[in-house]
Amino acid sequence: MELTEEEKQVLQEAGRILRRMNTDKQRQASAANGKKGGRPQKPLSEIPCNCGRGEDEQHPTSCPRGLAVRRRMKAGTS
């Protein structure tokens, strides 16, 4: 049985909706984690530096520490 384009689109949209749904257990776990302050951040000193720039210098985005610094600045956390 071959599906028409319209049927394929309906099935794809149904799949998108179903993938976005959370179970009650997932919602409860997310609320509990939020009350604890969310996901803990690793101190920047524990994030490896592969560019060799040290602690106080600017790191490029190719460095894992540089990426972490930029993500935290964008999110407003330190």
BASENU-531397 format. One record per residue (C-alpha): residue number from 1; residue in three letters; chain; x, y, z. Coordinates in nm, 3 decimals, always signed. Last residue first. Layout:
BEGIN
+------+------+------+---------+---------+---------+
: voza : zado : nufi :       u :       v :       w :
+------+------+------+---------+---------+---------+
:  NUM :  ALA :    A :       X :       Y :       Z :
...
+------+------+------+---------+---------+---------+
//
This chain:
BEGIN
+------+------+------+---------+---------+---------+
: voza : zado : nufi :       u :       v :       w :
+------+------+------+---------+---------+---------+
:   78 :  SER :    A :  +2.958 :  +3.282 :  +3.557 :
:   77 :  THR :    A :  +2.595 :  +3.287 :  +3.451 :
:   76 :  GLY :    A :  +2.425 :  +3.534 :  +3.217 :
:   75 :  ALA :    A :  +2.333 :  +3.272 :  +2.956 :
:   74 :  LYS :    A :  +2.544 :  +3.442 :  +2.689 :
:   73 :  MET :    A :  +2.836 :  +3.484 :  +2.929 :
:   72 :  ARG :    A :  +2.806 :  +3.120 :  +3.035 :
:   71 :  ARG :    A :  +2.807 :  +2.998 :  +2.675 :
:   70 :  ARG :    A :  +3.107 :  +3.220 :  +2.594 :
:   69 :  VAL :    A :  +3.311 :  +3.093 :  +2.889 :
:   68 :  ALA :    A :  +3.226 :  +2.730 :  +2.810 :
:   67 :  LEU :    A :  +3.331 :  +2.772 :  +2.446 :
:   66 :  GLY :    A :  +3.660 :  +2.929 :  +2.550 :
:   65 :  ARG :    A :  +3.724 :  +2.641 :  +2.792 :
:   64 :  PRO :    A :  +3.664 :  +2.386 :  +2.516 :
:   63 :  CYS :    A :  +3.914 :  +2.569 :  +2.288 :
:   62 :  SER :    A :  +3.814 :  +2.617 :  +1.922 :
:   61 :  THR :    A :  +3.609 :  +2.918 :  +2.032 :
:   60 :  PRO :    A :  +3.933 :  +3.101 :  +2.109 :
:   59 :  HIS :    A :  +4.040 :  +3.160 :  +2.471 :
:   58 :  GLN :    A :  +4.091 :  +3.506 :  +2.617 :
:   57 :  GLU :    A :  +4.356 :  +3.515 :  +2.889 :
:   56 :  ASP :    A :  +4.323 :  +3.476 :  +3.265 :
:   55 :  GLU :    A :  +4.357 :  +3.101 :  +3.324 :
:   54 :  GLY :    A :  +4.616 :  +2.984 :  +3.073 :
:   53 :  ARG :    A :  +4.641 :  +3.042 :  +2.698 :
:   52 :  GLY :    A :  +4.759 :  +2.692 :  +2.605 :
:   51 :  CYS :    A :  +4.500 :  +2.636 :  +2.329 :
:   50 :  ASN :    A :  +4.381 :  +2.293 :  +2.449 :
:   49 :  CYS :    A :  +4.223 :  +2.410 :  +2.773 :
:   48 :  PRO :    A :  +4.037 :  +2.143 :  +2.968 :
:   47 :  ILE :    A :  +3.736 :  +2.239 :  +3.180 :
:   46 :  GLU :    A :  +3.818 :  +2.185 :  +3.549 :
:   45 :  SER :    A :  +3.935 :  +2.546 :  +3.603 :
:   44 :  LEU :    A :  +3.607 :  +2.667 :  +3.453 :
:   43 :  PRO :    A :  +3.420 :  +2.512 :  +3.747 :
:   42 :  LYS :    A :  +3.170 :  +2.247 :  +3.630 :
:   41 :  GLN :    A :  +2.816 :  +2.373 :  +3.630 :
:   40 :  PRO :    A :  +2.534 :  +2.202 :  +3.818 :
:   39 :  ARG :    A :  +2.212 :  +2.127 :  +3.629 :
:   38 :  GLY :    A :  +1.913 :  +2.306 :  +3.769 :
:   37 :  GLY :    A :  +1.886 :  +2.494 :  +4.098 :
:   36 :  LYS :    A :  +1.749 :  +2.215 :  +4.317 :
:   35 :  LYS :    A :  +1.393 :  +2.333 :  +4.254 :
:   34 :  GLY :    A :  +1.457 :  +2.303 :  +3.881 :
:   33 :  ASN :    A :  +1.567 :  +1.943 :  +3.923 :
:   32 :  ALA :    A :  +1.240 :  +1.857 :  +4.098 :
:   31 :  ALA :    A :  +1.037 :  +2.028 :  +3.824 :
:   30 :  SER :    A :  +1.227 :  +1.837 :  +3.553 :
:   29 :  ALA :    A :  +1.176 :  +1.507 :  +3.732 :
:   28 :  GLN :    A :  +0.803 :  +1.573 :  +3.767 :
:   27 :  ARG :    A :  +0.771 :  +1.666 :  +3.400 :
:   26 :  GLN :    A :  +0.959 :  +1.352 :  +3.292 :
:   25 :  LYS :    A :  +0.738 :  +1.130 :  +3.512 :
:   24 :  ASP :    A :  +0.424 :  +1.291 :  +3.372 :
:   23 :  THR :    A :  +0.543 :  +1.204 :  +3.021 :
:   22 :  ASN :    A :  +0.669 :  +1.467 :  +2.783 :
:   21 :  MET :    A :  +0.532 :  +1.530 :  +2.433 :
:   20 :  ARG :    A :  +0.760 :  +1.684 :  +2.170 :
:   19 :  ARG :    A :  +0.819 :  +1.355 :  +1.986 :
:   18 :  LEU :    A :  +0.441 :  +1.300 :  +1.959 :
:   17 :  ILE :    A :  +0.384 :  +1.634 :  +1.787 :
:   16 :  ARG :    A :  +0.661 :  +1.578 :  +1.534 :
:   15 :  GLY :    A :  +0.534 :  +1.224 :  +1.463 :
:   14 :  ALA :    A :  +0.181 :  +1.354 :  +1.402 :
:   13 :  GLU :    A :  +0.321 :  +1.612 :  +1.159 :
:   12 :  GLN :    A :  +0.511 :  +1.341 :  +0.971 :
:   11 :  LEU :    A :  +0.199 :  +1.120 :  +0.956 :
:   10 :  VAL :    A :  -0.011 :  +1.405 :  +0.814 :
:    9 :  GLN :    A :  +0.260 :  +1.488 :  +0.559 :
:    8 :  LYS :    A :  +0.280 :  +1.124 :  +0.446 :
:    7 :  GLU :    A :  -0.100 :  +1.111 :  +0.409 :
:    6 :  GLU :    A :  -0.093 :  +1.425 :  +0.192 :
:    5 :  GLU :    A :  +0.188 :  +1.286 :  -0.024 :
:    4 :  THR :    A :  -0.013 :  +0.970 :  -0.086 :
:    3 :  LEU :    A :  +0.080 :  +0.646 :  +0.084 :
:    2 :  GLU :    A :  +0.149 :  +0.328 :  -0.113 :
:    1 :  MET :    A :  +0.000 :  +0.000 :  +0.000 :
+------+------+------+---------+---------+---------+
//
